[in-house]
Amino acid sequence: MSSELAASLIATNLARIRDKIAATCRRASRAESEVALMAVSKMHPAEAILDAHAAGLRLFGENRVQEFAEKSPAVAHLAGAEFHLIGPLQSNKTTRAAELFHAIDSVDSLKIATRLNAAAQALKKNLPILLEVKLSHEESKHGTAPAELPALLEALAPLESLIPSGLMTVPPWPADLDNAGEEARPYFRELRRLRDASLPVCPTLTQLSMGMSNDFAAAIEEGSTCIRIGTALFGKRVYPEPPSTTNQAASD
């Protein structure tokens, strides 16, 4: 596909997605400004990020530290662009993650948080984080257990270089893609309940990152403040080898 055709496809897809966001927000009596659109650029080349930025997108999600480290030189100049890590983070990559990303949206343990805090302190920066909560029983999914969330929030309080900004989750891969939103809805509602219950303890925990290409309308209706869109924006990825369907759904 030519670069011009790829850019045109992204712009067309983006217009379609924004129309659906607008219609869903009207139906849910929400302002469009309450819902951020994150372009999930994992496994897409840096050129796709450049095209998405040219089309007006500013928020991007990447799954792997090393993958984005390779792309970063080509996109570091983009005005207003913000890059978040949305995939699982290994403890030996926390320093590099703190250097590369504006926020880490997949913190699932005190160990990772403590290492990120030390890295952020060394960089003299405040690092926003989301706590990933595992509501699915699928082994491929990551996150802290809902019952462990209060203790994790309490333990984060002394980590002064981290800003706990919200919660994130990935629902199970749907049995029926045409009904993905309704299958995911109970998980979205539960994440919102956990967020609301946590606010008295952690007032900065306002964000809800939930909803992907197949289910983002339901996520918006249930209170999402950030939807993570990859396939519906960039098209299908070319994987080195076929992953399981659950892994394909990990962060869209």
C-alpha positions as CSV (number, residue, x, y, z in Angstrom):
1,M,0.0,0.0,0.0
2,S,1.4,3.4,-0.9
3,S,2.1,6.0,1.8
4,E,-0.6,8.3,0.3
5,L,-3.2,5.5,0.3
6,A,-2.3,4.5,3.9
7,A,-2.7,8.1,5.1
8,S,-6.0,8.4,3.3
9,L,-7.3,5.2,4.9
10,I,-6.3,6.4,8.4
11,A,-8.1,9.7,7.8
12,T,-11.2,8.0,6.5
13,N,-11.3,5.5,9.4
14,L,-10.7,8.3,11.9
15,A,-13.7,10.3,10.6
16,R,-15.9,7.2,10.9
17,I,-14.7,6.5,14.4
18,R,-15.2,10.1,15.5
19,D,-18.8,10.0,14.1
20,K,-19.5,6.9,16.1
21,I,-18.0,8.5,19.3
22,A,-20.1,11.6,18.8
23,A,-23.3,9.6,18.3
24,T,-22.6,7.4,21.3
25,C,-21.9,10.5,23.5
26,R,-25.1,12.1,22.5
27,R,-27.0,8.8,23.3
28,A,-25.2,8.6,26.7
29,S,-25.7,12.4,27.4
30,R,-21.9,12.9,27.6
31,A,-19.7,15.6,26.1
32,E,-17.3,14.3,23.4
33,S,-14.5,16.1,25.3
34,E,-14.9,13.6,28.1
35,V,-13.7,10.8,25.9
36,A,-10.1,10.6,24.7
37,L,-9.2,8.6,21.6
38,M,-6.0,6.7,21.9
39,A,-4.5,5.4,18.6
40,V,-3.0,2.0,19.4
41,S,0.0,1.9,17.1
42,K,1.6,-1.3,18.4
43,M,3.1,-3.4,15.5
44,H,2.5,-0.6,13.1
45,P,5.4,1.4,11.6
46,A,6.4,4.9,12.6
47,E,5.0,6.1,9.4
48,A,1.5,5.1,10.6
49,I,2.0,7.3,13.7
50,L,3.1,10.2,11.4
51,D,-0.1,9.7,9.3
52,A,-2.3,9.6,12.3
53,H,-0.8,12.7,13.8
54,A,-1.3,14.5,10.5
55,A,-4.9,13.4,10.6
56,G,-5.3,15.1,14.0
57,L,-4.5,12.4,16.6
58,R,-2.3,13.2,19.5
59,L,-2.6,10.3,21.9
60,F,-0.8,7.0,21.1
61,G,-0.5,3.7,22.8
62,E,2.3,1.2,22.5
63,N,2.6,-2.3,23.9
64,R,6.4,-2.9,24.1
65,V,9.2,-0.8,25.4
66,Q,11.7,-2.0,22.8
67,E,9.4,-1.6,19.9
68,F,8.7,2.0,20.7
69,A,12.4,2.7,21.5
70,E,13.0,1.8,17.8
71,K,10.2,4.1,16.6
72,S,10.8,7.0,19.0
73,P,13.5,8.8,16.9
74,A,11.1,9.1,14.0
75,V,8.2,10.5,16.0
76,A,9.9,12.4,18.8
77,H,9.4,15.7,16.9
78,L,5.7,15.5,16.6
79,A,4.1,18.5,18.2
80,G,1.7,17.7,21.0
81,A,2.1,13.9,20.7
82,E,1.7,11.9,23.8
83,F,2.8,8.3,24.0
84,H,1.6,5.8,26.7
85,L,2.7,2.3,27.4
86,I,-0.4,0.1,27.5
87,G,1.2,-3.3,27.5
88,P,2.6,-5.4,30.4
89,L,5.9,-3.9,31.8
90,Q,8.8,-6.1,33.0
91,S,10.6,-4.8,36.0
92,N,14.0,-4.7,34.1
93,K,12.5,-2.3,31.6
94,T,11.0,0.3,34.0
95,T,13.8,2.8,33.7
96,R,13.6,2.8,29.9
97,A,9.8,3.0,30.0
98,A,10.0,6.1,32.3
99,E,12.4,7.7,29.9
100,L,10.4,7.0,26.7
101,F,6.7,7.4,27.7
102,H,4.6,10.2,29.0
103,A,2.5,7.8,31.1
104,I,2.3,4.1,32.0
105,D,-1.2,2.7,31.7
106,S,-0.6,-0.9,32.7
107,V,0.8,-0.8,36.3
108,D,-0.3,-4.0,38.1
109,S,2.0,-4.4,41.1
110,L,3.7,-2.4,43.8
111,K,7.1,-3.8,42.6
112,I,6.6,-2.2,39.2
113,A,5.3,1.0,40.7
114,T,8.2,1.3,43.1
115,R,10.7,0.9,40.3
116,L,8.9,3.4,38.1
117,N,8.9,5.9,41.0
118,A,12.7,5.5,41.4
119,A,13.2,6.0,37.7
120,A,10.9,9.1,37.6
121,Q,12.7,10.6,40.6
122,A,16.0,10.2,38.8
123,L,14.5,11.9,35.7
124,K,13.0,14.6,37.9
125,K,9.6,14.0,36.4
126,N,6.1,13.2,37.7
127,L,4.8,10.2,35.9
128,P,1.1,9.5,35.5
129,I,0.1,5.9,35.8
130,L,-3.1,3.8,35.4
131,L,-3.6,0.7,37.4
132,E,-4.5,-2.3,35.3
133,V,-7.2,-4.4,36.9
134,K,-7.7,-8.0,35.8
135,L,-11.5,-8.7,35.6
136,S,-11.2,-11.5,33.1
137,H,-10.3,-15.1,34.0
138,E,-8.2,-15.5,30.9
139,E,-4.6,-16.4,31.7
140,S,-3.3,-14.1,28.9
141,K,-4.7,-11.1,30.6
142,H,-2.7,-9.0,33.1
143,G,-3.6,-6.8,36.1
144,T,-4.1,-6.7,39.8
145,A,-7.0,-8.5,41.3
146,P,-9.9,-6.3,42.3
147,A,-9.6,-7.5,45.9
148,E,-6.0,-6.3,46.0
149,L,-6.7,-2.8,44.6
150,P,-7.3,-1.0,47.9
151,A,-4.0,-2.2,49.4
152,L,-2.1,-1.3,46.2
153,L,-3.6,2.2,46.3
154,E,-2.6,2.6,49.9
155,A,0.9,1.4,49.2
156,L,1.3,3.9,46.3
157,A,0.6,6.9,48.5
158,P,4.3,7.4,49.5
159,L,5.6,7.2,45.9
160,E,5.7,10.9,45.3
161,S,6.9,10.8,41.7
162,L,3.9,8.8,40.5
163,I,0.4,10.2,39.8
164,P,-2.3,7.4,40.0
165,S,-4.7,8.8,37.4
166,G,-7.2,6.0,36.9
167,L,-7.9,2.3,36.1
168,M,-7.6,0.2,33.0
169,T,-8.9,-3.2,32.0
170,V,-9.2,-5.5,29.1
171,P,-12.4,-7.7,29.0
172,P,-12.4,-11.3,27.8
173,W,-12.2,-11.9,24.0
174,P,-15.9,-12.0,22.9
175,A,-17.6,-15.2,21.9
176,D,-19.5,-13.2,19.3
177,L,-17.7,-10.2,17.7
178,D,-21.0,-8.7,16.6
179,N,-22.1,-8.6,20.2
180,A,-18.7,-7.6,21.7
181,G,-20.0,-4.5,23.4
182,E,-22.8,-6.3,25.3
183,E,-20.4,-9.1,26.4
184,A,-17.9,-6.5,27.6
185,R,-20.4,-4.2,29.3
186,P,-20.4,-6.0,32.8
187,Y,-16.7,-5.7,32.9
188,F,-16.8,-2.0,32.1
189,R,-19.4,-1.4,34.8
190,E,-17.3,-3.2,37.3
191,L,-14.2,-1.1,36.5
192,R,-16.3,2.0,37.0
193,R,-17.6,0.7,40.3
194,L,-14.0,0.0,41.5
195,R,-12.9,3.5,40.4
196,D,-15.8,5.2,42.1
197,A,-15.2,3.2,45.3
198,S,-11.5,4.2,45.2
199,L,-11.9,7.9,44.7
200,P,-12.3,8.7,48.5
201,V,-8.9,7.1,49.1
202,C,-7.3,8.4,45.9
203,P,-9.0,11.5,44.5
204,T,-6.7,11.7,41.4
205,L,-8.0,8.3,40.2
206,T,-10.5,9.8,37.8
207,Q,-9.8,8.1,34.5
208,L,-11.2,4.9,33.0
209,S,-9.3,3.4,30.1
210,M,-11.6,0.8,28.6
211,G,-13.1,0.1,25.2
212,M,-11.4,-1.1,22.0
213,S,-12.3,-1.3,18.3
214,N,-15.1,-3.9,18.8
215,D,-16.7,-2.6,22.0
216,F,-15.9,1.1,22.5
217,A,-19.5,2.3,22.2
218,A,-20.5,0.2,25.2
219,A,-17.4,1.5,27.1
220,I,-18.4,5.1,26.4
221,E,-21.9,4.4,27.6
222,E,-20.4,2.9,30.8
223,G,-18.2,5.9,31.5
224,S,-14.9,5.3,29.7
225,T,-12.7,8.4,29.6
226,C,-10.2,6.8,27.1
227,I,-10.9,4.3,24.3
228,R,-8.0,2.4,22.8
229,I,-8.5,2.0,19.0
230,G,-6.0,0.1,16.8
231,T,-7.5,-2.1,14.2
232,A,-10.5,0.1,13.4
233,L,-8.0,3.0,12.7
234,F,-4.9,1.4,11.2
235,G,-6.3,-1.8,9.8
236,K,-5.1,-5.3,10.6
237,R,-1.6,-5.9,11.9
238,V,0.8,-8.3,10.3
239,Y,2.0,-10.5,13.1
240,P,5.3,-12.4,12.9
241,E,3.4,-15.6,13.8
242,P,-0.3,-16.1,14.5
243,P,-1.1,-15.2,18.1
244,S,-4.0,-16.6,20.0
245,T,-7.3,-14.7,19.8
246,T,-7.0,-13.6,23.4
247,N,-3.6,-12.0,22.8
248,Q,-4.9,-10.2,19.7
249,A,-7.5,-8.6,21.9
250,A,-5.0,-7.6,24.6
251,S,-5.0,-3.9,23.8
252,D,-6.4,-3.6,20.3
